[in-house]
Amino acid sequence: MTDTRSRRRTRAGGRAGHAARAGSAAVQQMPWRLPVNTDRPIEPLDAEGVEAIHQGALRILRDIGIEFLNDEALSILRRAGCRVEDANVRMDPDFVEEMLARAPSSFTITPRNPDRAITLGERFILFGNVSSPPNYWDLETGKVPGSAAHFRTLLKLTQYFDCIHFAGGYPVEPVDIHPSVRHLECLFDKLTLSDKVVHAYALGAERVEDVMEMVRIAGGLDHDEFAAAPRMYTNINSVSPLKHDHPMLDGAMRLARRGQPVVVTPFTLAGAMAPVTMAGAVTLSIAEALAAIALLEWIAPGCPVAIGTFTSNVDMKSGAPAFGTPEYMRATQMTGQLARRYGLPMRASGSCTANVPDGQAMWETSNALWSAVQSGAHMVYHAAGWLEGGLVASPEKFVMDCEVLQMIQRYFEPEVCATDPEAIAVEAIAAVGPNGHFFGADHTQARYTSAFHQPFLSDWRNFEAWESAGAAWTAERAHALWKRIVAEFEPPPMDPAIRDELADFVARRRAEGGAPTDF
């Protein structure tokens, strides 16, 4: 059996799938890499401000408490010495600090293709696809409910683009698949159409257990090998203000016990589910996150966790969420300061409120993405494809966002800021002199093909050239490009025996009814 697993592991991943996909001429993109954020984080708070938010969060945990709507979690926290009254849990600061000290500052998640392993922490910044919108939009369909076909389209884009490092939640909800078996169908597609790190929704024991088993099978692992290192992850959200619900706590505890990472991301909207002040909203978010992290570290000391931020504001005229705002950017930067204080990896998001992939969509998303860079975030959810405050996923927007992500990756490359003698180029300046130009200089000729970022979507021609070529606007160019990518897509290789085992598991679980639902 050991030899069989070894053969499976060799055939399930490696460079072959990447090379086959990369051979397409649809996009000349940067190669797969884990970008390193070389910039110093922006710190809007001074040391006293960071400590004020930290102490405010500890006061909430000690004096107000967090509701844990899960009987098992309540029993565990009672045994841990926390004060439990009904569903309310209060934690002493010393307990919280002790639990935080157990958490690792970084960890590596290895999917079925080890060449696609990702490290959360250190100075890496990783980008993931849009996750969980119920609706889909493209230039042909307009806004429609998400389907299995739309899901696979966006999943293929997730696999295709090397600037997307992990396949987060469903890139759109395939509402034409019954919820009882949706996780089985979606994870089969994710594990066969992609070889990147995947995630499980913490929405009931059956879903979490099924996904862990499918990831184990896809990796050709036995149960001990699966539990020995991170292979996947989940993201849980609090129910702000001051609550964690049953299914997310259940799923988080199941993954933590098997050594799989949990990202804890409160969703706090200033003025609605959190105080109207950004400091108050961040303080509430930190308190909710620390409460869940403390629970997980008590259950499984040293389990990999990350702290997430999804703190923004609402439009006080309509009550609608707003993203990519100045307040959103500052809240993300502030949370980054707290994450560094705790020594925890941090998750941020690329998000916008715009309804279609237009100028508003791109400036709001760019604000959100750059705030992730500025905050020192390690994992950026929803980095490509998000519209309408998370209610819509769009392949045009996905392609447009990947253009921005490649620019951010290029921005980090060391050669952009190199200061060696060849980069300073004094000799080249002397050779050209005051009356020449650098187009024909030897220094330019030796470097021009790789000196600058080359976009795959932007059109740098003048107006007349652009007009004569058809005057296609950005979203129209993105539409043609995603269509071509999907048409040329080749799945990464997978051992036929593993694929058959996955298919057999899905068929058996379907026959058993999948996960329970209300209908």
QUITAUR-V223951 format. One record per backbone hydrogen bond with DSSP energy under -1.0 kcal/mol. NH is the residue of the N-H (numbers start at 0). CO is the residue of the C=O. If there is no record, write none. Layout:
nh,co
NH,CO
NH,CO
This chain:
nh,co
4,0
5,1
6,2
7,3
8,4
9,5
10,6
11,7
18,14
19,15
20,16
21,17
22,18
23,20
28,26
36,122
41,373
49,45
50,46
51,47
52,48
53,49
54,50
55,51
56,52
57,53
58,54
59,55
60,56
61,57
62,58
63,59
64,59
65,88
66,241
67,86
68,243
69,67
73,69
74,70
75,71
76,72
77,73
78,74
79,75
80,77
81,76
82,89
84,87
87,84
88,65
89,82
90,60
95,91
96,92
97,93
98,94
99,95
100,96
101,98
102,99
106,119
108,117
109,229
115,112
116,113
117,108
119,106
123,120
124,34
125,377
127,379
128,165
129,383
131,169
134,390
135,143
136,392
141,137
143,135
145,133
150,146
151,147
152,148
153,149
154,150
155,151
156,152
157,153
158,154
159,155
160,156
163,160
164,126
165,126
166,196
172,132
174,145
174,172
176,173
180,177
181,177
184,180
185,181
186,182
187,183
188,184
189,185
190,186
191,187
192,188
199,232
202,200
207,203
208,204
209,205
210,206
211,207
212,208
213,209
214,210
215,211
216,212
217,213
218,214
219,216
220,215
225,221
226,222
227,223
233,260
235,262
238,242
243,66
248,244
249,245
250,246
251,247
252,248
253,249
254,250
255,251
256,252
258,255
259,254
261,303
262,233
263,305
264,235
269,311
270,273
271,268
272,268
273,268
280,276
281,277
282,278
283,279
284,280
285,281
286,282
287,283
288,284
289,285
290,286
291,287
292,288
293,289
294,290
295,291
296,292
297,293
298,294
299,295
302,299
305,261
306,344
307,263
308,346
311,267
313,269
314,319
318,314
321,312
328,324
329,325
330,326
331,327
332,328
333,329
334,330
335,331
336,332
337,333
338,334
339,335
340,336
341,337
343,338
346,306
347,378
349,380
357,355
361,357
362,358
363,359
364,360
365,361
366,362
367,363
368,364
369,365
370,366
371,367
372,368
373,369
374,370
375,372
376,371
377,345
378,345
379,125
380,347
381,128
382,127
386,391
387,353
388,351
389,386
390,387
391,386
392,134
393,384
397,393
398,394
399,395
400,396
401,397
402,398
403,399
404,400
405,401
406,402
407,403
408,404
409,405
410,406
411,407
412,409
415,412
416,413
423,419
424,420
428,424
429,425
430,426
431,427
432,428
444,440
445,441
446,443
447,443
449,446
465,461
466,462
467,463
468,464
469,466
470,465
476,472
477,473
478,474
479,475
480,476
481,477
482,478
483,479
484,480
485,481
486,482
487,483
498,494
499,495
500,496
501,497
502,498
503,499
504,500
505,501
506,502
507,503
508,504
509,505
510,506
511,507
512,509
513,508
514,179
